[in-house]
Amino acid sequence: MAKKTNIEVNGTKYFRVTRTIGYKSDGTPIRKQFYGSGVNEAIARLKISKISLINIQTYYNSLSKTKTFSQVNTLNSVLKVFFNWCIDNRIYLKKPLP
């Protein structure tokens, strides 16, 4: 099945999704572009980029009520590996975990 693309960079075809992530003080929008080999990959990159430190901290706080420290620590290790993989593959540009 053919993948839908809407931009070509250096001979490689990508699908680009553009979203407004905020506004400057003069009211002009701040836009961010997310690229993928197809529509689904570009949207997945957009969704992962919305994860922030506050989201993760809230999740950890809810886990600490029902899980042991060891279980939360194991999850933290797994999430660090996942976010490092996302950074290495340019899916996520910064580390949300300290």
C-alpha positions as YAML, in Angstrom:
chain: A
units: angstrom
residues:
- id: 1
  name: MET
  ca: [0.00, 0.00, 0.00]
- id: 2
  name: ALA
  ca: [1.36, 3.43, -0.95]
- id: 3
  name: LYS
  ca: [2.16, 5.90, 1.81]
- id: 4
  name: LYS
  ca: [0.80, 9.42, 1.55]
- id: 5
  name: THR
  ca: [3.50, 12.10, 1.51]
- id: 6
  name: ASN
  ca: [3.28, 15.85, 1.14]
- id: 7
  name: ILE
  ca: [6.91, 17.06, 1.12]
- id: 8
  name: GLU
  ca: [10.24, 15.98, -0.33]
- id: 9
  name: VAL
  ca: [13.52, 16.78, 1.42]
- id: 10
  name: ASN
  ca: [16.84, 15.87, -0.25]
- id: 11
  name: GLY
  ca: [15.09, 13.35, -2.48]
- id: 12
  name: THR
  ca: [13.29, 11.58, 0.39]
- id: 13
  name: LYS
  ca: [9.52, 11.84, 0.64]
- id: 14
  name: TYR
  ca: [7.93, 12.60, 4.01]
- id: 15
  name: PHE
  ca: [4.55, 13.48, 5.44]
- id: 16
  name: ARG
  ca: [4.58, 16.75, 7.39]
- id: 17
  name: VAL
  ca: [2.13, 17.77, 10.11]
- id: 18
  name: THR
  ca: [2.25, 21.37, 11.34]
- id: 19
  name: ARG
  ca: [0.77, 22.46, 14.68]
- id: 20
  name: THR
  ca: [0.61, 25.76, 16.54]
- id: 21
  name: ILE
  ca: [2.32, 25.27, 19.91]
- id: 22
  name: GLY
  ca: [1.95, 28.84, 21.24]
- id: 23
  name: TYR
  ca: [2.02, 32.51, 20.38]
- id: 24
  name: LYS
  ca: [4.73, 35.18, 20.49]
- id: 25
  name: SER
  ca: [4.17, 38.39, 22.44]
- id: 26
  name: ASP
  ca: [3.12, 40.17, 19.24]
- id: 27
  name: GLY
  ca: [0.42, 37.55, 18.58]
- id: 28
  name: THR
  ca: [2.10, 35.65, 15.74]
- id: 29
  name: PRO
  ca: [1.78, 31.87, 16.07]
- id: 30
  name: ILE
  ca: [4.71, 29.62, 16.95]
- id: 31
  name: ARG
  ca: [4.48, 26.58, 14.69]
- id: 32
  name: LYS
  ca: [6.26, 23.25, 14.96]
- id: 33
  name: GLN
  ca: [6.59, 20.70, 12.17]
- id: 34
  name: PHE
  ca: [6.54, 16.92, 12.67]
- id: 35
  name: TYR
  ca: [7.81, 14.61, 9.93]
- id: 36
  name: GLY
  ca: [7.19, 10.92, 9.33]
- id: 37
  name: SER
  ca: [7.41, 8.43, 6.50]
- id: 38
  name: GLY
  ca: [3.61, 8.41, 6.43]
- id: 39
  name: VAL
  ca: [0.59, 10.04, 8.03]
- id: 40
  name: ASN
  ca: [0.46, 7.70, 11.03]
- id: 41
  name: GLU
  ca: [4.15, 8.09, 11.89]
- id: 42
  name: ALA
  ca: [3.96, 11.91, 11.69]
- id: 43
  name: ILE
  ca: [0.91, 11.95, 13.99]
- id: 44
  name: ALA
  ca: [2.62, 9.53, 16.42]
- id: 45
  name: ARG
  ca: [5.60, 11.89, 16.64]
- id: 46
  name: LEU
  ca: [3.20, 14.76, 17.35]
- id: 47
  name: LYS
  ca: [1.52, 12.84, 20.18]
- id: 48
  name: ILE
  ca: [4.81, 11.78, 21.80]
- id: 49
  name: SER
  ca: [6.09, 15.35, 21.69]
- id: 50
  name: LYS
  ca: [3.17, 16.49, 23.85]
- id: 51
  name: ILE
  ca: [4.47, 14.51, 26.85]
- id: 52
  name: SER
  ca: [5.96, 16.83, 29.45]
- id: 53
  name: LEU
  ca: [7.68, 16.44, 32.79]
- id: 54
  name: ILE
  ca: [4.49, 17.45, 34.61]
- id: 55
  name: ASN
  ca: [2.55, 14.67, 32.84]
- id: 56
  name: ILE
  ca: [5.10, 12.07, 33.91]
- id: 57
  name: GLN
  ca: [5.29, 13.40, 37.48]
- id: 58
  name: THR
  ca: [1.49, 13.26, 37.80]
- id: 59
  name: TYR
  ca: [1.56, 9.67, 36.53]
- id: 60
  name: TYR
  ca: [4.31, 8.72, 39.02]
- id: 61
  name: ASN
  ca: [2.34, 10.32, 41.87]
- id: 62
  name: SER
  ca: [-0.72, 8.24, 41.01]
- id: 63
  name: LEU
  ca: [1.40, 5.07, 40.77]
- id: 64
  name: SER
  ca: [3.02, 5.65, 44.16]
- id: 65
  name: LYS
  ca: [-0.37, 5.21, 45.81]
- id: 66
  name: THR
  ca: [-0.84, 1.65, 44.52]
- id: 67
  name: LYS
  ca: [2.64, 0.35, 43.56]
- id: 68
  name: THR
  ca: [5.82, -0.33, 45.52]
- id: 69
  name: PHE
  ca: [8.94, 1.81, 45.18]
- id: 70
  name: SER
  ca: [10.66, -1.03, 43.33]
- id: 71
  name: GLN
  ca: [7.85, -1.25, 40.76]
- id: 72
  name: VAL
  ca: [7.89, 2.51, 40.15]
- id: 73
  name: ASN
  ca: [11.70, 2.45, 39.90]
- id: 74
  name: THR
  ca: [11.53, -0.34, 37.29]
- id: 75
  name: LEU
  ca: [9.00, 1.65, 35.27]
- id: 76
  name: ASN
  ca: [11.28, 4.69, 35.47]
- id: 77
  name: SER
  ca: [14.14, 2.64, 34.00]
- id: 78
  name: VAL
  ca: [11.94, 1.44, 31.15]
- id: 79
  name: LEU
  ca: [10.70, 4.96, 30.37]
- id: 80
  name: LYS
  ca: [14.26, 6.31, 30.32]
- id: 81
  name: VAL
  ca: [15.24, 3.69, 27.74]
- id: 82
  name: PHE
  ca: [12.13, 4.50, 25.69]
- id: 83
  name: PHE
  ca: [12.72, 8.26, 25.67]
- id: 84
  name: ASN
  ca: [16.42, 7.80, 24.86]
- id: 85
  name: TRP
  ca: [15.35, 5.66, 21.89]
- id: 86
  name: CYS
  ca: [12.90, 8.41, 20.83]
- id: 87
  name: ILE
  ca: [15.69, 11.00, 21.00]
- id: 88
  name: ASP
  ca: [18.10, 8.78, 19.04]
- id: 89
  name: ASN
  ca: [15.47, 8.31, 16.33]
- id: 90
  name: ARG
  ca: [14.56, 12.02, 16.30]
- id: 91
  name: ILE
  ca: [11.00, 11.34, 17.46]
- id: 92
  name: TYR
  ca: [11.48, 13.43, 20.58]
- id: 93
  name: LEU
  ca: [14.03, 16.23, 20.83]
- id: 94
  name: LYS
  ca: [14.52, 16.58, 24.59]
- id: 95
  name: LYS
  ca: [14.49, 14.34, 27.65]
- id: 96
  name: PRO
  ca: [11.31, 14.62, 29.71]
- id: 97
  name: LEU
  ca: [12.87, 12.58, 32.52]
- id: 98
  name: PRO
  ca: [15.74, 13.97, 34.61]
...
